[in-house]
């Protein structure tokens, strides 16, 4: 029984740690994503310095976007503009943004 | 020619050189070098299996290259990607970036939101 209880506890912990973020709401996410289009909404747009294209985000995987924004927020990724943006977001904001970006189409589909 | 115009021309030339630094990858060579990446990112870079890994297919090559350099030099801290990027040369990085960028995929920019 003791062993079973331990296994249950481990399972519960594993479940809890994967559910840290509440489920994202794409409708709320869309409101926040308008800011992102300043850089991510121009085809072929490049950072001034260092000089490389800002990434395409439409259709990107949901959990990856959550990971990336959380890493910017915690300073584990260095880009100054992205750090400034991500610092202002709550975990729920990040989940909402990821829900929207991962599901958004190009606007050309029916 | 004034001194300041010489400086301007030199600066413009430098900017031009850096701006084109991404066009040197060989996608065919990259296909082979990218084999270890495909376990998580998918054979064509579409990462359909697991949402925690980014889709790379159709991403800008210079962005992929930049990310690999950041993992390699520690500017991005990710234990898996640090290990993957560590043995790659600059040429390897450009080739792998060219390969994934050339693959068809779902990624797109957000320009439609401005219409």
Backbone of each chain as ProteinMPNN parsed JSONL, in Angstrom:
{"seq_chain_A": "XXXXXXXXXXXXXXXXXXXXXXXXXXXXXXXXXXXXXXXXXXXXXXXXXXXXXXXXXXXXXXXXXXXXXXXXXXXXXXXXXXXXXXXXXXXXXXXXXXXXXXXXXXXXXX", "coords_chain_A": {"N_chain_A": [[0.835, -1.21, 0.0], [1.94, 1.198, 0.803], [3.755, 1.616, -1.193], [2.112, 1.835, -3.396], [0.769, 4.163, -2.757], [2.851, 5.961, -2.94], [3.428, 5.793, -5.646], [1.081, 6.793, -6.681], [1.24, 9.389, -5.747], [3.47, 10.312, -7.13], [2.527, 10.156, -9.74], [0.439, 11.992, -9.587], [1.876, 14.309, -9.146], [3.369, 14.496, -11.493], [1.31, 14.914, -13.262], [0.333, 17.325, -12.317], [2.488, 19.054, -12.798], [2.553, 19.187, -15.536], [0.309, 20.588, -15.985], [0.542, 23.192, -15.244], [0.022, 25.574, -16.573], [-2.99, 27.197, -17.18], [-5.578, 26.301, -19.458], [-5.266, 27.688, -22.676], [-6.944, 30.543, -24.091], [-7.942, 31.199, -27.241], [-9.362, 33.405, -28.232], [-9.008, 35.471, -26.386], [-6.261, 35.507, -26.627], [-5.846, 36.482, -29.204], [-6.341, 39.22, -28.942], [-4.079, 40.095, -27.588], [-2.103, 39.512, -29.377], [-2.029, 41.399, -31.388], [-0.102, 43.326, -30.835], [2.212, 41.897, -31.361], [2.272, 41.771, -34.099], [3.565, 43.974, -35.035], [6.26, 43.384, -35.459], [6.221, 40.637, -36.17], [4.355, 40.487, -38.116], [5.042, 41.264, -40.645], [5.921, 40.308, -43.741], [9.028, 38.932, -44.321], [10.341, 40.658, -42.597], [13.121, 42.053, -40.838], [15.199, 42.005, -37.904], [16.832, 44.99, -36.802], [19.364, 45.041, -35.566], [20.852, 42.288, -33.97], [21.171, 41.33, -37.446], [18.741, 39.546, -38.682], [15.981, 37.513, -39.874], [12.858, 37.976, -38.212], [11.091, 35.37, -36.563], [8.649, 33.242, -38.222], [5.481, 32.846, -36.83], [2.836, 32.032, -36.99], [0.825, 29.154, -36.872], [2.67, 27.75, -35.411], [3.759, 25.291, -32.974], [1.821, 24.839, -30.01], [2.686, 24.324, -27.276], [5.4, 24.822, -27.546], [5.49, 27.588, -28.065], [4.563, 28.55, -25.623], [6.695, 27.65, -24.018], [8.84, 29.134, -25.149], [8.098, 31.875, -24.758], [7.961, 31.891, -21.992], [10.616, 31.378, -21.379], [11.816, 33.732, -22.355], [10.627, 35.527, -20.589], [11.728, 34.724, -18.168], [14.327, 35.349, -18.61], [15.952, 33.507, -19.833], [16.292, 33.455, -22.47], [17.835, 35.838, -24.571], [16.974, 38.044, -26.163], [16.351, 41.489, -26.266], [13.941, 42.998, -26.882], [12.006, 41.0, -26.963], [12.219, 40.03, -24.386], [11.311, 42.234, -22.914], [8.654, 42.345, -23.816], [7.672, 39.833, -22.968], [7.957, 39.927, -20.21], [5.844, 41.43, -19.357], [3.705, 39.786, -19.552], [1.323, 37.562, -18.062], [1.197, 34.113, -16.902], [-1.192, 33.116, -17.811], [-1.782, 34.899, -19.899], [0.271, 34.183, -21.66], [-0.409, 31.523, -22.235], [-2.817, 32.015, -23.547], [-1.963, 33.486, -25.8], [-0.394, 31.54, -27.064], [-2.345, 29.638, -27.647], [-3.819, 31.019, -29.542], [-1.906, 31.632, -31.615], [-1.048, 29.085, -32.43], [-3.259, 28.103, -33.639], [-4.048, 29.828, -35.601], [-4.85, 30.661, -38.969], [-3.823, 31.574, -42.331], [-5.566, 33.388, -43.237], [-6.385, 33.167, -45.789], [-7.647, 30.811, -46.236], [-10.762, 29.012, -46.616]], "CA_chain_A": [[0.0, 0.0, 0.0], [2.812, 2.37, 0.873], [4.35, 1.758, -2.522], [1.041, 2.309, -4.278], [0.522, 5.562, -2.418], [3.979, 6.716, -3.477], [3.262, 5.86, -7.087], [-0.027, 7.723, -6.933], [1.743, 10.741, -5.498], [4.358, 10.653, -8.246], [1.655, 10.378, -10.902], [-0.276, 13.256, -9.381], [2.865, 15.378, -9.294], [3.677, 14.595, -12.921], [0.141, 15.513, -13.901], [0.253, 18.724, -11.897], [3.539, 19.867, -13.4], [2.248, 19.436, -16.94], [-0.899, 21.397, -16.062], [0.819, 24.446, -14.562], [-0.665, 26.629, -17.29], [-4.393, 26.984, -17.498], [-5.781, 26.154, -20.894], [-5.278, 28.986, -23.345], [-8.145, 30.978, -24.794], [-7.475, 31.861, -28.46], [-10.045, 34.692, -28.452], [-8.245, 36.42, -25.563], [-4.914, 35.565, -27.184], [-5.826, 37.328, -30.405], [-6.255, 40.63, -28.519], [-2.697, 40.39, -27.199], [-1.187, 39.251, -30.495], [-1.905, 42.566, -32.276], [1.202, 43.943, -30.569], [3.263, 41.074, -31.976], [2.303, 41.94, -35.551], [4.505, 45.046, -35.349], [7.459, 42.747, -36.037], [5.964, 39.294, -36.718], [3.292, 40.561, -39.114], [5.548, 41.826, -41.899], [6.639, 39.244, -44.447], [10.429, 39.257, -44.616], [10.883, 41.678, -41.686], [14.353, 41.683, -40.139], [15.756, 42.791, -36.805], [17.864, 45.932, -37.238], [20.627, 44.465, -35.106], [21.579, 41.692, -35.107], [20.374, 41.348, -38.657], [18.173, 38.283, -39.15], [14.526, 37.57, -39.938], [12.073, 37.555, -37.046], [10.501, 34.094, -36.976], [7.231, 33.048, -38.527], [4.845, 32.27, -35.637], [1.522, 31.465, -37.306], [0.871, 27.711, -37.071], [3.71, 27.111, -34.581], [3.209, 24.407, -31.938], [1.329, 25.578, -28.848], [3.543, 24.218, -26.084], [6.684, 25.47, -27.843], [5.322, 29.041, -27.887], [4.524, 28.749, -24.168], [8.076, 27.497, -23.527], [9.7, 30.229, -25.621], [7.732, 33.12, -24.068], [8.339, 31.748, -20.581], [12.079, 31.528, -21.324], [12.112, 35.173, -22.466], [10.153, 36.159, -19.339], [12.673, 34.386, -17.085], [15.668, 35.773, -18.984], [16.745, 32.391, -20.358], [16.605, 33.881, -23.838], [18.379, 37.171, -24.333], [16.517, 39.131, -27.039], [15.837, 42.545, -25.385], [12.548, 43.346, -27.156], [11.155, 39.886, -26.551], [12.207, 39.979, -22.913], [10.434, 43.305, -22.443], [7.269, 41.942, -24.083], [7.263, 38.666, -22.19], [7.901, 40.281, -18.789], [4.542, 42.028, -19.051], [2.654, 38.771, -19.687], [1.092, 36.536, -17.046], [1.189, 32.753, -17.444], [-2.449, 32.96, -18.56], [-1.598, 35.634, -21.165], [1.149, 33.374, -22.522], [-1.208, 30.384, -22.702], [-3.801, 32.54, -24.506], [-1.227, 33.823, -27.02], [0.003, 30.281, -27.706], [-3.558, 29.014, -28.181], [-4.185, 31.731, -30.768], [-0.895, 31.497, -32.678], [-0.968, 27.716, -32.931], [-4.476, 27.752, -34.375], [-4.392, 30.839, -36.596], [-4.529, 30.385, -40.361], [-3.234, 32.702, -43.066], [-6.64, 34.281, -43.637], [-6.749, 32.905, -47.182], [-8.44, 29.587, -46.328], [-12.211, 29.232, -46.492]], "C_chain_A": [[0.871, 1.262, 0.0], [3.399, 2.678, -0.502], [3.323, 2.324, -3.509], [0.784, 3.8, -4.047], [1.62, 6.446, -3.015], [3.827, 6.897, -4.986], [2.147, 6.813, -7.469], [0.439, 9.165, -6.78], [2.625, 11.215, -6.654], [3.539, 10.975, -9.497], [0.943, 11.718, -10.801], [0.652, 14.448, -9.611], [3.184, 15.596, -10.769], [2.535, 15.278, -13.653], [0.075, 17.002, -13.591], [1.283, 19.571, -12.641], [3.299, 20.097, -14.887], [1.026, 20.333, -17.09], [-0.713, 22.742, -15.372], [0.073, 25.597, -15.234], [-2.129, 26.262, -17.496], [-4.542, 26.926, -19.007], [-5.916, 27.528, -21.551], [-6.588, 29.266, -24.068], [-7.72, 31.767, -26.039], [-8.138, 33.219, -28.716], [-9.347, 35.794, -27.647], [-6.84, 36.606, -26.137], [-4.819, 36.493, -28.377], [-5.689, 38.805, -30.039], [-4.817, 41.025, -28.192], [-1.753, 40.312, -28.397], [-1.085, 40.443, -31.453], [-0.565, 43.276, -32.081], [2.315, 43.219, -31.314], [3.409, 41.353, -33.47], [3.22, 43.088, -35.971], [5.767, 44.503, -35.984], [7.123, 41.427, -36.751], [4.893, 39.299, -37.808], [3.728, 41.182, -40.428], [6.366, 40.748, -42.583], [8.059, 39.703, -44.755], [11.048, 40.278, -43.69], [12.117, 41.166, -40.945], [14.589, 42.574, -38.936], [16.767, 43.771, -37.371], [19.24, 45.415, -36.817], [20.34, 43.485, -33.983], [20.627, 41.425, -36.265], [19.94, 39.951, -39.086], [16.654, 38.385, -39.116], [13.89, 37.235, -38.589], [11.274, 36.32, -37.471], [9.024, 34.176, -37.353], [6.594, 32.323, -37.342], [3.497, 31.632, -35.915], [1.65, 29.972, -37.565], [1.924, 26.997, -36.238], [3.041, 26.278, -33.471], [2.948, 25.156, -30.63], [2.287, 25.537, -27.653], [4.906, 24.87, -26.309], [6.597, 26.981, -27.638], [5.271, 29.376, -26.399], [5.948, 28.674, -23.599], [8.927, 28.71, -23.887], [9.385, 31.523, -24.875], [8.119, 33.065, -22.596], [9.851, 31.9, -20.416], [12.497, 32.99, -21.475], [11.775, 35.874, -21.154], [11.159, 35.931, -18.207], [14.113, 34.8, -17.414], [16.555, 34.656, -19.513], [17.002, 32.524, -21.856], [16.863, 35.372, -23.78], [17.709, 38.31, -25.103], [15.799, 40.24, -26.245], [14.362, 42.885, -25.621], [11.616, 42.239, -26.688], [11.112, 39.729, -25.036], [11.248, 41.014, -22.363], [8.965, 42.938, -22.653], [6.824, 40.863, -23.092], [7.147, 38.984, -20.699], [6.542, 40.84, -18.4], [3.412, 40.993, -19.093], [2.552, 37.884, -18.448], [1.165, 35.167, -17.709], [-0.079, 32.522, -18.268], [-2.378, 33.69, -19.901], [-0.807, 34.778, -22.153], [0.378, 32.177, -23.089], [-2.221, 30.834, -23.755], [-3.136, 32.848, -25.853], [-0.874, 32.55, -27.786], [-1.204, 29.581, -28.33], [-3.963, 29.684, -29.496], [-3.188, 31.445, -31.895], [-0.863, 30.094, -33.276], [-2.172, 27.356, -33.799], [-4.77, 28.697, -35.531], [-3.988, 30.395, -38.003], [-3.939, 31.62, -41.024], [-4.291, 33.71, -43.474], [-7.106, 34.02, -45.058], [-7.623, 31.655, -47.315], [-9.925, 29.874, -46.104], [-12.716, 28.665, -45.158]], "O_chain_A": [[0.589, 2.241, -0.691], [3.52, 3.834, -0.909], [3.638, 3.176, -4.34], [0.608, 4.58, -4.984], [1.351, 7.533, -3.527], [4.056, 7.976, -5.531], [2.249, 7.548, -8.451], [0.084, 10.04, -7.571], [2.537, 12.361, -7.094], [3.821, 11.937, -10.212], [0.849, 12.473, -11.768], [0.258, 15.458, -10.194], [3.26, 16.732, -11.237], [2.748, 16.104, -14.54], [-0.198, 17.828, -14.462], [0.979, 20.685, -13.066], [3.779, 21.083, -15.447], [0.73, 20.794, -18.192], [-1.689, 23.369, -14.959], [-0.447, 26.486, -14.56], [-2.454, 25.158, -17.932], [-3.707, 27.455, -19.74], [-6.6, 28.412, -21.034], [-7.246, 28.362, -24.582], [-7.197, 32.875, -25.918], [-7.539, 34.088, -29.349], [-9.123, 36.897, -28.145], [-6.298, 37.711, -26.136], [-3.83, 37.207, -28.542], [-5.007, 39.559, -30.734], [-4.388, 42.142, -28.479], [-0.719, 40.979, -28.418], [-0.151, 40.501, -32.253], [0.031, 43.767, -33.039], [3.24, 43.843, -31.833], [4.488, 41.205, -34.044], [3.612, 43.171, -37.135], [6.291, 45.084, -36.934], [7.678, 41.135, -37.811], [4.558, 38.25, -38.36], [2.891, 41.582, -41.237], [7.395, 40.321, -42.059], [8.26, 40.745, -45.38], [12.162, 40.737, -43.943], [12.164, 40.023, -40.491], [14.228, 43.751, -38.941], [17.488, 43.441, -38.313], [20.166, 45.363, -37.627], [19.601, 43.857, -33.072], [19.417, 41.309, -36.072], [20.683, 39.252, -39.775], [16.099, 39.233, -38.418], [14.334, 36.315, -37.903], [10.83, 36.235, -38.616], [8.273, 35.032, -36.885], [7.109, 31.297, -36.896], [3.055, 30.773, -35.152], [2.476, 29.55, -38.374], [2.069, 25.779, -36.335], [1.9, 26.538, -33.089], [3.745, 25.991, -30.203], [2.649, 26.572, -27.094], [5.501, 25.407, -25.375], [7.523, 27.589, -27.1], [5.862, 30.362, -25.959], [6.355, 29.522, -22.805], [9.645, 29.248, -23.044], [10.299, 32.201, -24.405], [8.55, 34.065, -22.021], [10.317, 32.479, -19.435], [13.424, 33.441, -20.802], [12.54, 36.708, -20.669], [11.41, 36.821, -17.396], [15.013, 34.622, -16.593], [17.768, 34.826, -19.631], [17.819, 31.804, -22.43], [16.199, 36.095, -23.037], [17.872, 39.466, -24.712], [14.767, 39.984, -25.624], [13.609, 43.044, -24.66], [10.57, 42.501, -26.093], [10.088, 39.341, -24.473], [10.463, 40.726, -21.46], [8.129, 43.184, -21.784], [5.766, 40.957, -22.469], [6.333, 38.381, -19.999], [6.132, 40.735, -17.244], [2.283, 41.297, -18.708], [3.564, 37.503, -17.86], [1.192, 35.069, -18.936], [-0.054, 31.829, -19.285], [-2.848, 33.179, -20.917], [-1.167, 34.665, -23.325], [0.496, 31.858, -24.272], [-2.46, 30.128, -24.735], [-3.672, 32.516, -26.91], [-1.034, 32.486, -29.005], [-1.101, 29.0, -29.411], [-4.391, 29.019, -30.439], [-3.583, 31.06, -32.996], [-0.675, 29.931, -34.482], [-2.113, 26.42, -34.597], [-5.639, 28.414, -36.356], [-2.916, 29.824, -38.199], [-3.596, 32.593, -40.352], [-3.963, 34.773, -44.0], [-8.11, 34.583, -45.494], [-8.261, 31.442, -48.347], [-10.285, 30.868, -45.474], [-13.908, 28.751, -44.863]]}, "seq_chain_B": "XXXXXXXXXXXXXXXXXXXXXXXXXXXXXXXXXXXXXXXXXXXXXXXXXXXXXXXXXXXXXXXXXXXXXXXXXXXXXXXXXXXXXXXXXXXXXXXXXXXXXXXXXXXXXXXXXXX", "coords_chain_B": {"N_chain_B": [[36.123, 63.461, -51.978], [34.404, 63.438, -48.97], [35.352, 62.77, -45.573], [33.31, 61.792, -43.965], [31.515, 60.688, -45.8], [32.93, 58.532, -46.746], [32.96, 56.937, -44.485], [30.221, 56.396, -44.271], [29.82, 54.883, -46.603], [31.424, 52.674, -46.08], [30.112, 51.668, -43.843], [27.66, 50.995, -44.961], [28.458, 49.005, -46.729], [29.33, 47.088, -44.966], [26.964, 46.462, -43.616], [25.549, 45.394, -45.734], [27.054, 43.142, -46.278], [26.687, 41.636, -43.922], [23.95, 41.328, -44.0], [23.587, 39.513, -45.987], [24.602, 37.257, -45.046], [23.259, 34.922, -44.591], [22.687, 33.397, -46.786], [24.153, 31.198, -47.507], [23.84, 28.519, -47.002], [23.583, 24.988, -47.756], [21.016, 23.172, -48.823], [20.726, 20.501, -49.603], [23.003, 19.198, -48.579], [22.409, 19.738, -45.974], [20.166, 18.155, -45.451], [21.136, 15.634, -44.866], [22.773, 16.16, -42.651], [20.842, 16.921, -40.885], [19.617, 14.749, -39.826], [19.764, 13.773, -37.052], [18.162, 15.714, -35.852], [15.609, 15.145, -36.576], [14.316, 13.327, -34.965], [12.943, 14.652, -32.957], [11.962, 16.969, -34.261], [10.646, 16.048, -36.486], [10.719, 14.347, -39.696], [10.495, 16.064, -41.874], [10.654, 18.431, -40.617], [8.285, 19.305, -39.512], [7.357, 18.709, -36.99], [5.084, 17.268, -35.841], [4.572, 15.407, -33.902], [4.972, 16.06, -31.173], [3.992, 18.683, -29.211], [5.725, 20.284, -27.778], [8.014, 20.792, -29.148], [9.428, 22.959, -31.603], [7.991, 23.679, -34.827], [9.939, 23.602, -37.737], [9.931, 23.608, -40.453], [9.767, 25.64, -43.257], [10.443, 27.862, -41.81], [12.315, 30.936, -41.459], [15.582, 30.731, -42.747], [17.8, 32.118, -41.729], [16.938, 32.759, -39.184], [16.685, 30.226, -37.972], [19.363, 29.478, -38.052], [20.48, 31.45, -36.422], [19.265, 30.798, -33.971], [20.405, 28.263, -33.501], [23.1, 28.986, -33.195], [22.83, 30.48, -30.86], [22.021, 28.53, -29.022], [24.31, 27.004, -29.051], [26.299, 28.768, -28.076], [25.303, 29.333, -25.6], [23.577, 31.476, -25.169], [20.915, 30.909, -25.399], [19.354, 28.873, -23.098], [19.051, 25.623, -23.151], [19.079, 22.345, -22.384], [18.923, 20.067, -24.093], [19.108, 21.131, -26.704], [21.526, 22.474, -26.516], [23.364, 20.388, -26.375], [22.895, 19.227, -28.88], [23.643, 21.269, -30.648], [26.275, 21.82, -30.043], [28.408, 20.272, -31.412], [28.288, 21.285, -33.992], [29.547, 22.883, -36.915], [29.945, 26.252, -38.301], [29.247, 26.064, -40.966], [27.79, 23.638, -41.003], [25.572, 24.463, -39.484], [24.462, 26.445, -41.163], [23.781, 24.845, -43.364], [21.916, 22.984, -42.292], [19.955, 24.777, -41.48], [19.205, 25.799, -43.97], [18.115, 23.513, -45.1], [15.794, 22.833, -43.451], [14.358, 25.202, -43.737], [13.651, 25.096, -46.382], [11.702, 23.175, -46.529], [8.256, 22.307, -47.055], [5.583, 23.59, -45.036], [3.458, 24.421, -42.178], [3.946, 26.93, -41.148], [3.568, 30.482, -40.974], [3.674, 34.067, -41.513], [2.194, 36.867, -39.665], [0.855, 38.681, -41.195], [-1.701, 38.853, -42.253], [-3.306, 39.707, -40.217], [-3.244, 42.408, -40.198], [-4.78, 43.364, -42.178]], "CA_chain_B": [[35.163, 62.73, -51.136], [34.607, 63.802, -47.566], [35.637, 61.651, -44.689], [32.075, 61.19, -43.465], [30.88, 59.841, -46.819], [33.685, 57.277, -46.764], [32.464, 56.139, -43.356], [28.883, 55.922, -44.64], [29.928, 53.816, -47.607], [31.978, 51.506, -45.388], [29.059, 51.13, -42.982], [26.665, 50.377, -45.838], [29.052, 47.777, -47.254], [29.364, 46.148, -43.852], [25.585, 46.065, -43.415], [25.196, 44.557, -46.879], [27.759, 41.869, -46.105], [26.033, 40.872, -42.86], [22.589, 41.048, -44.42], [23.594, 38.384, -46.903], [25.369, 36.171, -44.431], [22.447, 33.731, -44.383], [22.343, 32.752, -48.054], [25.236, 30.309, -47.917], [23.563, 27.136, -46.643], [23.308, 24.022, -48.818], [19.898, 22.379, -48.294], [20.946, 19.074, -49.873], [23.941, 18.747, -47.552], [21.714, 19.88, -44.703], [19.234, 17.041, -45.263], [21.892, 14.557, -44.22], [23.218, 16.63, -41.33], [19.668, 17.167, -40.039], [19.004, 13.47, -39.398], [19.516, 13.695, -35.597], [17.128, 16.679, -35.465], [14.276, 14.698, -36.99], [13.693, 12.548, -33.894], [11.984, 15.527, -32.278], [11.357, 17.988, -35.141], [10.002, 15.408, -37.631], [11.626, 14.16, -40.845], [10.418, 17.245, -42.737], [10.681, 19.632, -39.779], [6.948, 19.768, -39.143], [7.145, 18.486, -35.539], [3.678, 16.968, -35.552], [4.43, 14.392, -32.854], [5.011, 16.574, -29.814], [3.782, 20.13, -29.252], [6.741, 21.087, -27.08], [9.114, 21.104, -30.074], [8.957, 23.874, -32.653], [8.03, 23.384, -36.256], [11.042, 24.293, -38.406], [9.669, 23.634, -41.895], [9.293, 26.926, -43.746], [10.938, 28.974, -40.982], [13.434, 31.641, -42.083], [16.851, 30.026, -42.53], [18.731, 32.874, -40.865], [16.448, 32.649, -37.809], [17.076, 28.899, -37.468], [20.818, 29.519, -37.841], [20.711, 32.29, -35.247], [18.864, 30.021, -32.793], [21.42, 27.217, -33.268], [24.292, 29.642, -32.622], [22.528, 30.876, -29.476], [22.079, 27.317, -28.192], [25.711, 26.576, -28.988], [27.115, 29.652, -27.226], [24.691, 29.473, -24.279], [22.638, 32.599, -25.062], [19.664, 30.247, -25.058], [19.709, 27.733, -22.259], [18.219, 24.428, -23.3], [20.061, 21.261, -22.287], [18.896, 19.189, -25.269], [19.613, 21.831, -27.884], [22.952, 22.78, -26.317], [24.079, 19.181, -26.77], [22.768, 19.01, -30.323], [24.309, 22.335, -31.404], [27.696, 21.919, -29.676], [29.391, 19.79, -32.382], [28.042, 21.797, -35.342], [30.351, 24.003, -37.436], [29.123, 27.314, -38.885], [28.712, 25.542, -42.231], [26.733, 22.68, -40.64], [24.402, 25.233, -39.048], [23.844, 27.057, -42.347], [23.199, 23.788, -44.202], [20.717, 22.476, -41.609], [18.954, 25.854, -41.549], [18.72, 25.853, -45.356], [17.271, 22.33, -45.331], [14.475, 22.947, -42.823], [13.669, 26.354, -44.309], [13.162, 24.746, -47.726], [10.636, 22.177, -46.455], [6.913, 22.886, -46.949], [4.996, 23.398, -43.71], [2.313, 25.233, -41.783], [4.308, 28.229, -40.576], [3.344, 31.68, -41.78], [3.741, 35.286, -40.708], [0.893, 37.325, -39.177], [0.517, 39.896, -41.956], [-3.14, 38.92, -42.534], [-4.003, 40.376, -39.112], [-3.201, 43.862, -40.403], [-5.663, 43.733, -43.293]], "C_chain_B": [[35.447, 63.034, -49.665], [34.822, 62.541, -46.724], [34.348, 60.963, -44.226], [31.402, 60.316, -44.524], [31.622, 58.52, -46.99], [33.18, 56.347, -45.65], [31.086, 55.57, -43.673], [28.951, 54.747, -45.597], [30.449, 52.53, -46.96], [30.913, 50.839, -44.524], [28.004, 50.401, -43.814], [27.177, 49.038, -46.373], [29.042, 46.685, -46.191], [27.963, 45.581, -43.599], [25.15, 45.089, -44.503], [25.814, 43.168, -46.705], [27.068, 41.006, -45.051], [24.625, 40.451, -43.264], [22.515, 39.828, -45.309], [24.283, 37.156, -46.324], [24.588, 34.864, -44.366], [22.275, 32.892, -45.648], [23.319, 31.658, -48.451], [24.983, 28.838, -47.585], [23.231, 26.276, -47.852], [22.242, 23.05, -48.288], [20.123, 20.873, -48.497], [21.923, 18.48, -48.859], [23.273, 18.76, -46.185], [20.775, 18.723, -44.408], [19.9, 15.893, -44.523], [22.297, 14.937, -42.799], [22.059, 16.771, -40.358], [19.06, 15.885, -39.482], [18.773, 13.401, -37.878], [18.377, 14.607, -35.137], [15.729, 16.098, -35.627], [13.566, 13.862, -35.925], [12.647, 13.388, -33.157], [11.251, 16.46, -33.243], [10.669, 17.385, -36.365], [10.928, 15.327, -38.835], [11.642, 15.383, -41.755], [10.387, 18.54, -41.929], [9.314, 20.125, -39.341], [6.528, 19.452, -37.706], [5.691, 18.23, -35.175], [3.501, 16.084, -34.319], [4.246, 14.994, -31.47], [5.016, 18.104, -29.849], [4.877, 20.948, -28.57], [7.899, 21.473, -27.998], [8.621, 21.991, -31.203], [8.959, 23.251, -34.044], [9.153, 24.217, -36.871], [10.794, 24.441, -39.906], [9.113, 24.991, -42.299], [9.685, 28.112, -42.888], [12.084, 29.673, -41.731], [14.744, 30.962, -41.729], [17.759, 30.796, -41.572], [18.256, 32.889, -39.415], [16.828, 31.296, -37.195], [18.575, 28.897, -37.144], [21.16, 30.312, -36.576], [20.398, 31.508, -33.952], [19.911, 28.949, -32.474], [22.697, 27.813, -32.68], [24.061, 30.025, -31.161], [22.516, 29.678, -28.53], [23.525, 26.903, -27.985], [26.52, 27.441, -28.021], [26.467, 29.945, -25.869], [23.772, 30.663, -24.108], [21.207, 32.119, -24.883], [20.035, 29.032, -24.234], [18.683, 26.626, -22.424], [19.161, 23.237, -23.373], [20.089, 20.358, -23.519], [19.546, 19.893, -26.452], [21.074, 22.231, -27.739], [23.795, 21.594, -26.77], [24.037, 18.93, -28.269], [23.611, 20.013, -31.108], [25.821, 22.345, -31.187], [28.663, 21.429, -30.769], [29.271, 20.414, -33.775], [28.999, 22.938, -35.697], [29.403, 25.073, -37.978], [28.476, 26.829, -40.182], [27.587, 24.531, -41.985], [25.436, 23.418, -40.302], [23.692, 25.859, -40.247], [23.164, 26.01, -43.232], [21.901, 23.251, -43.596], [19.596, 23.512, -41.681], [18.36, 25.929, -42.958], [17.782, 24.686, -45.636], [15.873, 22.522, -44.741], [13.669, 24.109, -43.417], [13.036, 26.013, -45.656], [12.006, 23.749, -47.702], [9.26, 22.847, -46.365], [6.304, 22.614, -45.585], [3.892, 24.405, -43.437], [2.661, 26.663, -41.377], [4.029, 29.371, -41.546], [3.469, 32.91, -40.881], [2.312, 35.75, -40.376], [0.38, 38.525, -39.964], [-0.99, 40.006, -42.232], [-3.914, 39.646, -41.424], [-4.067, 41.887, -39.308], [-4.165, 44.322, -41.488], [-7.047, 44.122, -42.778]], "O_chain_B": [[36.575, 62.903, -49.189], [34.509, 61.423, -47.132], [34.286, 59.74, -44.106], [30.781, 59.308, -44.185], [31.018, 57.506, -47.338], [33.0, 55.146, -45.851], [30.808, 54.406, -43.384], [28.246, 53.751, -45.437], [29.969, 51.436, -47.258], [30.816, 49.613, -44.474], [27.519, 49.337, -43.432], [26.428, 48.065, -46.46], [28.781, 45.517, -46.478], [27.796, 44.379, -43.394], [24.476, 44.095, -44.235], [25.166, 42.153, -46.957], [26.882, 39.805, -45.246], [24.165, 39.362, -42.919], [21.474, 39.174, -45.375], [24.514, 36.161, -47.011], [25.171, 33.809, -44.116], [21.76, 31.776, -45.574], [23.326, 31.227, -49.604], [25.835, 27.994, -47.862], [22.676, 26.755, -48.84], [22.521, 22.217, -47.425], [19.745, 20.069, -47.645], [21.697, 17.386, -48.342], [23.537, 17.901, -45.344], [20.601, 18.345, -43.25], [19.293, 15.261, -43.659], [22.179, 14.139, -41.869], [22.259, 16.746, -39.143], [18.081, 15.941, -38.738], [17.687, 13.007, -37.452], [17.704, 14.311, -34.15], [14.791, 16.486, -34.931], [12.346, 13.706, -35.975], [11.59, 12.882, -32.781], [10.06, 16.716, -33.072], [10.158, 18.127, -37.204], [11.829, 16.153, -38.979], [12.674, 15.71, -42.342], [10.128, 19.613, -42.473], [9.191, 21.247, -38.849], [5.463, 19.88, -37.259], [5.134, 18.897, -34.303], [2.409, 16.016, -33.754], [3.45, 14.492, -30.676], [5.904, 18.731, -30.426], [4.953, 22.162, -28.756], [8.677, 22.37, -27.675], [7.516, 21.796, -31.708], [9.804, 22.421, -34.382], [9.298, 25.399, -36.559], [11.384, 25.306, -40.551], [8.108, 25.443, -41.751], [9.312, 29.246, -43.189], [12.75, 29.046, -42.555], [14.999, 30.652, -40.565], [18.407, 30.204, -40.71], [19.073, 33.017, -38.503], [17.242, 31.23, -36.037], [18.999, 28.386, -36.107], [22.004, 29.909, -35.776], [21.155, 31.553, -32.982], [20.262, 28.751, -31.311], [23.306, 27.23, -31.783], [24.961, 29.915, -30.328], [22.943, 29.784, -27.38], [23.92, 26.503, -26.89], [27.325, 26.928, -27.244], [27.011, 30.712, -25.076], [23.228, 30.863, -23.022], [20.379, 32.816, -24.296], [20.913, 28.255, -24.61], [17.577, 26.703, -21.888], [19.951, 23.123, -24.311], [21.161, 19.928, -23.944], [20.418, 19.337, -27.12], [21.79, 22.319, -28.736], [24.804, 21.76, -27.455], [25.018, 18.478, -28.86], [24.225, 19.658, -32.114], [26.568, 22.822, -32.042], [29.656, 22.107, -31.035], [30.075, 20.103, -34.653], [29.235, 23.839, -34.892], [28.201, 24.836, -38.101], [27.318, 27.135, -40.466], [26.562, 24.556, -42.665], [24.355, 23.053, -40.765], [22.465, 25.81, -40.34], [22.094, 26.263, -43.785], [20.905, 23.083, -44.3], [18.437, 23.171, -41.913], [17.152, 26.104, -43.117], [16.775, 24.845, -46.325], [14.877, 22.39, -45.452], [12.453, 24.011, -43.58], [12.005, 26.576, -46.024], [11.389, 23.498, -48.737], [9.113, 23.852, -45.669], [6.485, 21.53, -45.03], [3.451, 25.136, -44.324], [1.777, 27.513, -41.272], [4.222, 29.251, -42.756], [3.384, 32.813, -39.657], [1.34, 35.1, -40.761], [-0.436, 39.297, -39.461], [-1.506, 41.107, -42.422], [-5.021, 40.135, -41.645], [-4.858, 42.567, -38.655], [-4.349, 45.521, -41.697], [-7.926, 44.463, -43.569]]}, "name": "protein", "num_of_chains": 2, "seq": "XXXXXXXXXXXXXXXXXXXXXXXXXXXXXXXXXXXXXXXXXXXXXXXXXXXXXXXXXXXXXXXXXXXXXXXXXXXXXXXXXXXXXXXXXXXXXXXXXXXXXXXXXXXXXXXXXXXXXXXXXXXXXXXXXXXXXXXXXXXXXXXXXXXXXXXXXXXXXXXXXXXXXXXXXXXXXXXXXXXXXXXXXXXXXXXXXXXXXXXXXXXXXXXXXXXXXXXXXXXXXXXXX"}
